[in-house]
Amino acid sequence: MQNVVSLLPHAKKDSKVESKQSKGSALNELVELRSCSSCLFFECRKQKDLYLWMVKSPAGPSVKFLVNAVHTMEELKLTGNHLKGSRPLLTFSSNFDQQPHWKLLKEMITQIFATPKDHRKAKPFHDHVFVFSIVDDHIWFRNYQISVPHNEIDKVDKGGLDKMTLVEVGPRYCLNPIKIFGGSFGGPTLYENPFYVSPNQVMLSPVALDYGTYVPNIFVKEIKGLPLPSSRNGYIMFFLVFLWLKQI
């Protein structure tokens, strides 16, 4: 969370919210008191599962994500670097324009992560890029420094991009969309991810308890009657072959 806040000079960090029952109303009040129009709320459950609420307050919409594959700047120790407070360029993969819910998420991300031009804490130039890509129905985030040579020999002419390079800075994380709601922290469900599997389902799957991996419950009854290999890797190969035979 600290890494995300450091990348957004227009962000205003606030205290924790303890009450689950009044979470939505309390956060909407905080957003209003801070004179903001958007909110990023990180919610940790069972000290291991991290969720992110991306909200337009007070009327909505709002999106709930499961955050996976988090790697902080301190952990990665990449060579990229950019000035704190500078404005980012935002780039999106082409599949953000293919379906309505991805178009909505693209617009929300743009409004929240793009630093306003005349913000008092923002530097008046761009020296890094936020990259949002959709892979396997997950949104992957990367942050790159725009590296430009400054010596006279390699000096870049105005409008020339051939000598510019991108150097990753960090952090990295993956957002798995769960639901999109019409209101702020709730309301009518506009979209629900049919491929989402909660961490609880993964842990409580009968086969997962034995083999340390997740199998959809729809196949568990059929697999239970078959002899299973002893190793985890052997089991995964068995499961893939089983699915292939089911399709035939």
Beta strands, then each sheet from edge to edge (+ up, - down):
strand 1: 38-45
strand 2: 49-56
strand 3: 62-71
strand 4: 86-92
strand 5: 123-135
strand 6: 138-147
strand 7: 165-168
strand 8: 172-183
strand 9: 186-192
sheet 1: 1+ 2- 3+ 8- 6+ 5- 4-
sheet 2: 1+ 2- 3+ 8- 9+
sheet 3: 1+ 2- 3+ 8- 6+ 7-
end
